Amino acid sequence: MYPIRANNRKAISVVMTTLIILVASVVLGTGVVLYGTSLFQTGGQTQSISSQGIKMWVNASSASNYAWGAAAIRNNGDVLASVNTITIRGATVPFSSWYADTNQTRIAPLIQAQFNMTKMDNNGNLRGSLSTGGIVFPVLSTGCTQLYANPPTLIVIDFDGKGPNYPACLAQLAGPITLNPGAAAIVFFKLPNSVLTPVDSGASVTVNIFAGNVGGPQTVTVANP
């Protein structure tokens, strides 16, 4: 008979196996946490908008409760931003009531302007005159011609009267304002009827402007034109 050979293969002990599994679990968990944190930080750094110069007006002499707002919006991030929400007191302003100018050459000197509104007509539309720094009717020199309509499809406002800056050419929108990184827009918007009433003149309201989940509320005092 042949002699029986002893088995010399060495097995990994139970303790060693458990230790390897624990170390692998810790490494894997740490990697997942770091990856998730990196994605969160990247998203927060690349998506950013700011709103400035926000104004709100209500017609204090009208029983129709017409009200408007205005703001300058800038994309401070490094990806496209789609400004798609303006709300006041829980009411969303529909896109058809937004009027925006996104021409960067024309609005560059207007971003810091004191947005103004001289008056509203009987339908709650904006009207004014060059001498008061309000709405220009019409303006041919800038390629913007305001034709009367209810509601208007184009609103032309000269913020500095006879000053050197071109008037803003605010076109009625049908969807969100898309801004390239670093780009800006000026938007005037008509509130749904009765969101603000004449008794709100002088009161503070919160205006929410968002591009998706990016943006935030700002509190402003309601004026009357």
RAPE-V219226 format. One record per run of one state. SS is the DSSP state (H for helix, E for strand, - for the rest). FROM is the first residue (numbers start at 1). TO is the last residue. If there is no record, write none. Layout:
BEGIN
ss->SS from->FROM to->TO
ss->SS from->FROM to->TO
END
This chain:
BEGIN
ss->- from->1 to->13
ss->H from->14 to->46
ss->- from->47 to->48
ss->E from->49 to->58
ss->- from->59 to->66
ss->E from->67 to->75
ss->- from->76 to->80
ss->E from->81 to->83
ss->- from->84 to->84
ss->E from->85 to->88
ss->- from->89 to->90
ss->E from->91 to->92
ss->- from->93 to->94
ss->H from->95 to->97
ss->E from->98 to->101
ss->- from->102 to->103
ss->H from->104 to->110
ss->- from->111 to->118
ss->E from->119 to->120
ss->- from->121 to->125
ss->E from->126 to->127
ss->- from->128 to->129
ss->H from->130 to->132
ss->- from->133 to->134
ss->E from->135 to->135
ss->- from->136 to->153
ss->E from->154 to->157
ss->- from->158 to->167
ss->E from->168 to->172
ss->- from->173 to->176
ss->E from->177 to->179
ss->- from->180 to->183
ss->E from->184 to->190
ss->- from->191 to->197
ss->H from->198 to->200
ss->- from->201 to->203
ss->E from->204 to->211
ss->- from->212 to->213
ss->E from->214 to->223
ss->- from->224 to->225
END
